[in-house]
């Protein structure tokens, strides 16, 4: 190689190396990793932490609320729970107690003073049932008609007392007086002797008389306060007597005077009931007086044209 060629080669080689260095420098810059974006990473981390804190807070709120709900469901003390507790498995649920129905039968009188002479309510009920059975078994009249008096549970017993035998109906026994309002107003006076019904007087429908006052004596009630006309002037004494009738709501008090003694009547669902004991012969019927709430006299049987004032 001559000198000219060597210089040319060297020069050429130097340019090549310099060019190679430039290319390497450009490649190094091209593949250098970009700087780390710290601000963006910091923002993303902050957002993520807030999200996690919010989720954790919600979870804590839920956990804090759960015991309250469970407490209410379990029916804890200190507050009224509106959800019934669930009984443990294998435990039979309690059945609410059902109030017992009142026993079937007639109603009691308004006062115990209407059950006289040691007669119990059970004995009075038994007497009423015997009299109703007597009526059902009684032979029908020629027309075949007989009023159905109904069942004992439809009635209210308003009086029970001893009955004194007389020449017309010998033998002592017991009087039972009962009334009912449905389906027809009915009043019955029953006489029981030796455990059997021996006499029955009934009234079906109202006994109201035109022009009657606020107090009305029962039209058939005389059998409770007098003995047979066959024994007039010769009654068996002492004699238990009773007087019954109806009263209007405006009447607050009723008195009955008989044989020189005065008794205050019991007021029982629109009926008045009075009683006493005679120790002497009488010829005048009981005198009945009615008073209003202001103690004003509103009825006097002595002024009542429909009331029989003397005994037959």
C-alpha positions as CSV (number, residue, x, y, z in Angstrom):
1,X,0.0,0.0,0.0
2,X,1.5,3.4,-0.9
3,X,1.3,6.4,1.5
4,X,-1.6,8.0,-0.3
5,X,-3.7,4.9,0.0
6,X,-2.9,4.5,3.7
7,X,-3.9,8.0,4.6
8,X,-7.1,7.6,2.7
9,X,-7.9,4.4,4.5
10,X,-7.1,6.0,7.9
11,X,-9.3,8.9,7.1
12,X,-12.0,6.7,5.9
13,X,-11.8,4.6,9.0
14,X,-11.9,7.6,11.3
15,X,-15.0,8.9,9.7
16,X,-16.6,5.5,10.1
17,X,-15.8,5.4,13.7
18,X,-17.1,8.8,14.3
19,X,-20.2,8.0,12.5
20,X,-20.6,4.8,14.5
21,X,-20.2,6.7,17.8
22,X,-23.0,9.1,16.6
23,X,-25.2,6.1,15.8
24,X,-24.6,4.5,19.2
25,X,-25.2,7.7,21.0
26,X,-28.6,8.1,19.2
27,X,-29.5,4.5,19.9
28,X,-28.7,4.9,23.6
29,X,-30.9,8.0,23.8
30,X,-33.6,6.1,21.9
31,X,-33.7,3.1,24.3
32,X,-33.2,5.1,27.5
33,X,-36.2,4.5,29.7
34,X,-38.5,7.5,30.2
35,X,-38.3,9.1,33.6
36,X,-40.7,7.7,36.3
37,X,-44.0,9.7,36.5
38,X,-43.9,10.1,40.3
39,X,-46.7,12.7,40.5
40,X,-49.1,10.5,38.6
41,X,-48.2,7.5,40.8
42,X,-48.7,9.6,43.9
43,X,-52.2,10.7,42.8
44,X,-53.3,7.2,41.9
45,X,-52.1,5.9,45.3
46,X,-54.0,8.6,47.1
47,X,-57.2,7.9,45.2
48,X,-56.8,4.1,45.9
49,X,-56.2,4.7,49.6
50,X,-59.3,6.9,49.9
51,X,-61.4,4.2,48.1
52,X,-60.1,1.6,50.5
53,X,-60.8,3.8,53.6
54,X,-64.3,4.5,52.3
55,X,-65.0,0.8,51.8
56,X,-63.6,-0.1,55.2
57,X,-65.8,2.6,56.8
58,X,-68.9,1.2,55.1
59,X,-68.0,-2.3,56.4
60,X,-67.6,-0.9,59.9
61,X,-70.9,0.8,59.8
62,X,-72.6,-2.4,58.6
63,X,-70.9,-4.4,61.4
64,X,-72.0,-1.8,63.9
65,X,-75.6,-2.0,62.7
66,X,-75.9,-5.8,62.7
67,X,-76.1,-6.3,66.5
68,X,-79.0,-3.8,66.7
69,X,-81.0,-5.7,64.1
70,X,-80.2,-9.0,65.8
71,X,-81.2,-7.5,69.2
72,X,-84.6,-6.4,67.8
73,X,-85.2,-9.8,66.2
74,X,-84.4,-11.6,69.4
75,X,-86.8,-9.4,71.4
76,X,-84.3,-8.0,73.9
77,X,-85.3,-6.2,77.1
78,X,-85.5,-2.5,77.1
79,X,-87.6,-1.9,74.1
80,X,-90.7,-3.2,72.4
81,X,-89.9,-5.6,69.6
82,X,-92.2,-5.8,66.6
83,X,-90.9,-9.1,65.2
84,X,-91.7,-12.4,67.0
85,X,-88.7,-14.4,68.1
86,X,-88.1,-17.7,66.5
87,X,-88.3,-20.6,68.9
88,X,-85.4,-23.0,69.1
89,X,-85.5,-26.0,66.8
90,X,-87.5,-28.9,68.3
91,X,-89.6,-26.5,70.5
92,X,-93.3,-26.5,69.9
93,X,-94.7,-22.9,69.4
94,X,-97.0,-21.7,72.2
95,X,-100.7,-21.6,71.5
96,X,-102.4,-18.4,72.7
97,X,-104.8,-19.1,75.5
98,X,-108.4,-19.0,74.4
99,X,-110.8,-17.3,76.9
100,X,-113.3,-19.8,78.1
101,X,-116.9,-19.3,77.0
102,X,-119.4,-18.6,79.7
103,X,-121.3,-21.7,80.7
104,X,-124.6,-22.2,78.9
105,X,-127.7,-21.6,81.0
106,X,-130.0,-18.9,82.2
107,X,-128.7,-15.5,83.4
108,X,-128.5,-14.8,87.1
109,X,-130.7,-12.2,88.8
110,X,-129.4,-8.7,89.3
111,X,-129.0,-9.2,93.1
112,X,-128.6,-12.2,95.4
113,X,-131.6,-11.0,97.4
114,X,-133.8,-12.3,94.6
115,X,-132.8,-15.9,95.6
116,X,-134.6,-16.4,98.8
117,X,-135.1,-19.0,101.6
118,X,-131.7,-20.6,101.0
119,X,-132.5,-21.5,97.3
120,X,-129.3,-21.6,95.3
121,X,-129.0,-20.4,91.7
122,X,-128.3,-24.0,90.7
123,X,-131.6,-25.2,92.3
124,X,-133.5,-22.4,90.6
125,X,-132.0,-23.4,87.2
126,X,-132.9,-27.0,87.8
127,X,-136.5,-25.9,88.6
128,X,-136.7,-23.8,85.4
129,X,-135.5,-26.7,83.3
130,X,-138.0,-29.0,84.9
131,X,-140.8,-26.6,84.1
132,X,-139.8,-26.1,80.5
133,X,-139.6,-29.9,80.1
134,X,-143.0,-30.2,81.7
135,X,-144.3,-27.7,79.1
136,X,-142.8,-29.5,76.2
137,X,-144.3,-32.8,77.3
138,X,-147.7,-31.4,78.1
139,X,-150.6,-32.6,75.9
140,X,-151.6,-30.1,73.3
141,X,-155.0,-28.5,73.5
142,X,-158.0,-29.3,71.2
143,X,-156.6,-27.0,68.6
144,X,-153.2,-28.6,68.7
145,X,-151.6,-25.3,69.4
146,X,-149.0,-24.8,72.1
147,X,-146.5,-21.9,72.4
148,X,-142.9,-23.0,72.4
149,X,-141.3,-21.4,75.5
150,X,-137.8,-22.0,74.3
151,X,-134.7,-23.2,76.1
152,X,-133.5,-22.4,79.6
153,X,-130.4,-20.4,78.4
154,X,-132.7,-17.9,76.8
155,X,-134.1,-16.8,80.2
156,X,-133.1,-14.6,83.1
157,X,-134.2,-15.9,86.6
158,X,-135.5,-12.9,88.5
159,X,-137.0,-14.6,91.6
160,X,-136.8,-17.9,93.5
161,X,-138.6,-18.4,96.8
162,X,-140.5,-20.9,98.9
163,X,-144.2,-21.6,98.0
164,X,-146.8,-22.4,100.6
165,X,-149.4,-25.0,99.8
166,X,-153.1,-24.2,100.2
167,X,-156.5,-25.8,99.9
168,X,-156.3,-25.5,96.1
169,X,-152.7,-26.8,95.7
170,X,-151.6,-28.7,98.8
171,X,-147.9,-29.2,99.6
172,X,-145.1,-26.7,100.0
173,X,-142.5,-26.2,97.2
174,X,-140.6,-23.6,95.3
175,X,-141.6,-20.8,93.0
176,X,-139.2,-19.9,90.1
177,X,-139.9,-16.8,88.0
178,X,-138.0,-16.3,84.8
179,X,-138.2,-13.9,81.9
180,X,-136.8,-13.6,78.4
181,X,-136.8,-10.8,75.8
182,X,-136.0,-12.8,72.6
183,X,-137.6,-13.9,70.3
184,X,-140.8,-13.0,72.1
185,X,-141.1,-11.4,75.5
186,X,-142.0,-14.2,77.8
187,X,-142.6,-14.5,81.6
188,X,-143.2,-17.7,83.4
189,X,-144.0,-18.5,87.0
190,X,-143.2,-22.1,87.8
191,X,-144.0,-24.2,90.9
192,X,-141.9,-27.1,91.8
193,X,-142.8,-29.7,94.5
194,X,-140.9,-32.8,95.4
195,X,-138.5,-32.3,92.5
196,X,-141.3,-32.1,89.9
197,X,-143.0,-29.3,88.1
198,X,-146.6,-29.1,89.4
199,X,-147.8,-25.8,88.0
200,X,-146.8,-23.4,85.3
201,X,-148.2,-19.9,84.4
202,X,-146.9,-18.2,81.3
203,X,-147.3,-14.8,79.6
204,X,-146.1,-14.3,76.1
205,X,-146.0,-10.8,74.7
206,X,-146.2,-7.5,76.5
207,X,-148.7,-7.0,79.3
208,X,-148.8,-3.2,78.6
209,X,-152.2,-1.7,79.1
210,X,-153.2,1.5,77.3
211,X,-152.6,4.4,79.6
212,X,-150.4,2.4,81.9
213,X,-147.9,4.3,84.0
214,X,-144.1,3.9,84.3
215,X,-144.7,0.9,86.7
216,X,-146.9,-2.0,85.8
217,X,-147.6,-5.0,88.1
218,X,-147.7,-8.4,86.4
219,X,-151.3,-9.4,85.7
220,X,-150.7,-13.0,86.8
221,X,-148.4,-12.1,89.7
222,X,-151.2,-12.4,92.2
223,X,-150.4,-16.1,92.7
224,X,-147.1,-15.0,94.3
225,X,-148.6,-12.9,97.0
226,X,-152.0,-14.5,97.8
227,X,-153.3,-18.0,98.8
228,X,-156.4,-19.7,97.4
229,X,-159.7,-17.9,97.6
230,X,-160.9,-21.1,99.3
231,X,-158.7,-20.1,102.3
232,X,-159.9,-16.5,102.5
233,X,-159.4,-15.3,106.0
234,X,-157.5,-18.5,106.9
235,X,-154.1,-18.4,105.3
236,X,-151.2,-20.5,106.4
237,X,-148.7,-18.2,108.2
238,X,-145.9,-17.2,108.0
239,X,-146.4,-16.8,104.3
240,X,-143.6,-15.9,101.8
241,X,-144.8,-13.5,99.2
242,X,-143.5,-11.8,96.1
243,X,-144.5,-9.1,93.7
244,X,-143.1,-8.6,90.1
245,X,-143.8,-6.2,87.3
246,X,-142.1,-4.0,84.7
247,X,-140.6,-0.5,85.0
248,X,-139.6,2.1,82.5
249,X,-136.0,3.4,82.4
250,X,-137.1,6.7,84.1
251,X,-138.0,4.8,87.3
252,X,-135.1,4.8,89.8
253,X,-136.8,3.2,92.8
254,X,-139.8,1.0,93.6
255,X,-141.3,0.2,97.0
256,X,-143.9,-2.4,97.9
257,X,-146.0,-2.2,101.1
258,X,-147.8,-5.3,102.2
259,X,-149.3,-6.4,105.5
260,X,-147.9,-3.3,107.3
261,X,-144.3,-3.7,106.1
262,X,-142.5,-1.9,103.2
263,X,-139.9,-3.5,101.0
264,X,-137.6,-1.9,98.4
265,X,-137.8,-3.8,95.1
266,X,-134.8,-4.9,93.1
267,X,-134.6,-3.4,89.6
268,X,-133.5,-6.1,87.1
269,X,-133.3,-5.3,83.3
270,X,-136.7,-3.6,83.1
271,X,-138.4,-5.7,85.8
272,X,-139.0,-4.9,89.5
273,X,-139.0,-7.7,92.1
274,X,-140.1,-7.3,95.7
275,X,-140.7,-9.8,98.5
276,X,-141.4,-10.2,102.2
277,X,-143.0,-12.5,104.8
278,X,-146.6,-12.1,106.1
279,X,-147.3,-12.9,109.7
280,X,-151.0,-12.0,109.6
281,X,-154.0,-12.3,107.5
282,X,-154.6,-9.5,104.9
283,X,-157.4,-8.5,102.6
284,X,-155.7,-5.6,100.7
285,X,-153.3,-6.2,97.8
286,X,-149.7,-4.9,98.0
287,X,-149.3,-1.2,97.4
288,X,-146.7,-0.3,94.8
289,X,-144.9,3.1,94.4
290,X,-142.4,4.2,91.9
291,X,-139.9,7.2,92.1
292,X,-137.7,8.9,89.6
293,X,-134.0,9.8,90.0
294,X,-135.1,13.0,91.9
295,X,-137.1,10.9,94.4
296,X,-140.3,12.3,92.9
297,X,-143.3,9.9,93.1
298,X,-144.2,9.0,89.5
299,X,-146.5,6.0,90.2
300,X,-148.9,4.9,92.9
301,X,-150.9,1.7,92.6
302,X,-153.7,3.3,94.7
303,X,-154.1,5.8,91.8
304,X,-154.0,3.1,89.1
305,X,-157.4,2.2,87.7
306,X,-156.1,-1.0,86.2
307,X,-154.6,-2.3,89.5
308,X,-156.8,-4.6,91.7
309,X,-156.4,-3.1,95.1
310,X,-158.3,-5.7,97.2
311,X,-157.7,-9.4,97.4
312,X,-160.5,-11.6,96.0
